[in-house]
Amino acid sequence: MVGEPVLVGLAEVQAINGAAMMTCLGLGSCMGVCALDPVANVSGMAHIMLPSSSSEIMMNKPGAFADTGILELIESMEKLGAERSRMVIAVAGGASPALAKRSWDLGVLNAEAVARAIAELGIKCIATDVGGSIGRTVTMLTETGHVVIRTAATGDSVLCNLRG
């Protein structure tokens, strides 16, 4: 059983108890954050757009930003019975498409901000697939713990198993 399909849209945070197939589609500079507490069988995913909520961009979705979105993800999972001490995370995204070259690189800034937010919360990140110039889609199969990355160039590949 794969579980119910759950699409995690731009700037969204989703948490679920039980089996699901959670997906963030078309991550360019955005970051997909997959989290799991294997003991409580609670998982979650966030689709992060920007590094910091302190930017001039006003948005009422905490999932839009690394600093607020990661915390929202963790707290949403805790409401379903997860515990931070047991959570593990995998992240993907942060690409820098060739057409987006500028003096600053949003993909790199997003990847750095997500890593910092995860570290500040003391949660173990066990796998990353970030950077490069090609966008990706990330899917987490919560029942098995597999995190799968899909790109147009390479197809599907398993990044890690969050269940160990």
C-alpha positions as CSV (number, residue, x, y, z in Angstrom):
1,M,0.0,0.0,0.0
2,V,1.4,3.4,-1.0
3,G,-1.1,5.6,0.8
4,E,-3.1,8.5,-0.2
5,P,-1.5,11.0,-2.6
6,V,-0.8,14.4,-1.0
7,L,0.4,17.2,-3.2
8,V,2.3,19.8,-1.2
9,G,1.9,23.1,-3.2
10,L,4.0,26.2,-3.2
11,A,4.5,27.6,0.3
12,E,2.4,24.8,1.8
13,V,3.1,22.6,4.8
14,Q,1.4,19.2,5.2
15,A,1.6,16.7,8.1
16,I,-0.1,13.3,8.1
17,N,-0.4,10.3,10.4
18,G,-0.1,7.0,8.5
19,A,0.5,6.0,4.9
20,A,0.8,8.7,2.2
21,M,2.7,9.5,-1.0
22,M,3.7,13.2,-0.4
23,T,5.0,15.2,-3.4
24,C,6.5,18.6,-4.1
25,L,6.4,19.1,-7.9
26,G,8.9,21.1,-10.0
27,L,11.3,22.4,-7.4
28,G,13.6,24.9,-9.0
29,S,15.2,27.3,-6.5
30,C,12.5,26.1,-4.0
31,M,13.2,23.5,-1.4
32,G,11.2,20.4,-0.5
33,V,11.7,19.3,3.1
34,C,10.6,15.7,4.0
35,A,10.3,14.8,7.7
36,L,9.4,11.6,9.5
37,D,9.0,10.3,13.1
38,P,9.1,6.6,12.4
39,V,8.0,5.7,15.9
40,A,4.8,7.8,15.8
41,N,4.4,7.1,12.1
42,V,3.9,10.8,11.5
43,S,5.4,12.5,8.4
44,G,5.3,15.9,6.9
45,M,6.5,17.9,3.9
46,A,7.1,21.6,3.3
47,H,7.6,23.5,0.0
48,I,9.8,26.4,0.9
49,M,10.1,29.4,-1.5
50,L,12.3,31.9,0.2
51,P,15.0,32.0,2.8
52,S,13.7,34.5,5.3
53,S,10.4,35.9,6.5
54,S,12.2,39.2,7.3
55,S,12.4,40.0,3.6
56,E,10.3,42.7,2.1
57,I,7.9,40.1,0.6
58,M,4.7,40.0,2.7
59,M,3.0,36.6,2.7
60,N,0.6,35.1,5.3
61,K,1.8,31.5,4.6
62,P,4.6,30.5,7.0
63,G,5.5,27.7,4.7
64,A,6.8,30.2,2.2
65,F,10.0,30.9,4.2
66,A,12.7,28.6,5.5
67,D,12.8,30.2,9.0
68,T,9.0,29.9,9.6
69,G,8.2,27.0,7.3
70,I,10.5,24.5,9.0
71,L,9.1,25.4,12.4
72,E,5.5,25.1,11.1
73,L,6.4,21.7,9.7
74,I,7.8,20.4,13.0
75,E,4.9,21.9,15.1
76,S,2.3,20.4,12.7
77,M,3.9,17.0,13.1
78,E,4.1,17.4,16.9
79,K,0.3,18.1,17.0
80,L,-0.1,14.6,15.5
81,G,2.1,12.9,18.1
82,A,5.6,13.2,16.7
83,E,8.6,14.0,18.8
84,R,11.5,16.2,17.6
85,S,14.1,13.9,19.2
86,R,13.0,11.1,16.8
87,M,12.5,13.1,13.7
88,V,14.7,12.7,10.6
89,I,14.7,14.9,7.6
90,A,15.8,14.8,3.9
91,V,15.8,17.9,1.7
92,A,15.9,18.5,-2.1
93,G,15.8,21.5,-4.4
94,G,17.8,24.8,-4.4
95,A,18.7,24.6,-8.1
96,S,20.1,27.5,-10.0
97,P,18.6,27.3,-13.5
98,A,20.9,28.6,-16.2
99,L,18.4,31.4,-17.1
100,A,18.3,32.7,-13.5
101,K,22.0,33.8,-13.2
102,R,22.3,37.0,-11.3
103,S,24.5,38.6,-8.6
104,W,22.7,36.5,-5.9
105,D,21.6,32.9,-6.2
106,L,18.2,32.2,-4.7
107,G,18.7,28.4,-4.8
108,V,21.9,28.6,-2.8
109,L,20.3,31.1,-0.3
110,N,17.3,28.8,0.1
111,A,19.5,25.7,0.7
112,E,21.6,27.5,3.3
113,A,18.5,28.9,5.1
114,V,16.8,25.5,5.2
115,A,20.0,23.8,6.6
116,R,20.3,26.5,9.2
117,A,16.7,26.3,10.3
118,I,16.9,22.5,10.6
119,A,20.2,22.7,12.6
120,E,18.7,25.4,15.0
121,L,15.8,23.0,15.8
122,G,18.3,20.2,16.5
123,I,16.8,17.8,14.0
124,K,18.9,15.3,12.1
125,C,19.1,15.8,8.3
126,I,20.2,12.5,6.9
127,A,20.2,13.3,3.1
128,T,20.3,16.2,0.7
129,D,20.0,16.6,-3.0
130,V,20.5,20.4,-3.5
131,G,22.0,22.7,-6.0
132,G,22.9,22.2,-9.6
133,S,21.0,23.7,-12.5
134,I,18.2,21.1,-13.0
135,G,14.9,21.3,-11.2
136,R,13.5,18.2,-9.5
137,T,10.4,16.7,-8.0
138,V,10.6,15.0,-4.6
139,T,8.2,12.3,-3.3
140,M,8.2,10.7,0.1
141,L,6.6,7.3,0.5
142,T,5.7,7.5,4.2
143,E,5.0,3.8,4.7
144,T,8.4,2.7,3.5
145,G,10.3,5.9,4.3
146,H,11.8,6.2,0.8
147,V,12.5,9.7,-0.5
148,V,12.5,9.7,-4.3
149,I,14.0,12.4,-6.6
150,R,12.8,12.8,-10.2
151,T,14.6,14.9,-12.8
152,A,14.0,15.1,-16.5
153,A,17.6,14.2,-17.1
154,T,17.9,11.1,-14.8
155,G,14.4,9.9,-14.0
156,D,13.7,8.5,-10.6
157,S,16.3,7.8,-8.0
158,V,16.0,7.0,-4.3
159,L,17.7,9.7,-2.2
160,C,17.4,7.8,1.2
161,N,15.1,5.9,3.5
162,L,14.0,7.9,6.4
163,R,13.0,4.7,8.3
164,G,16.7,3.7,8.3
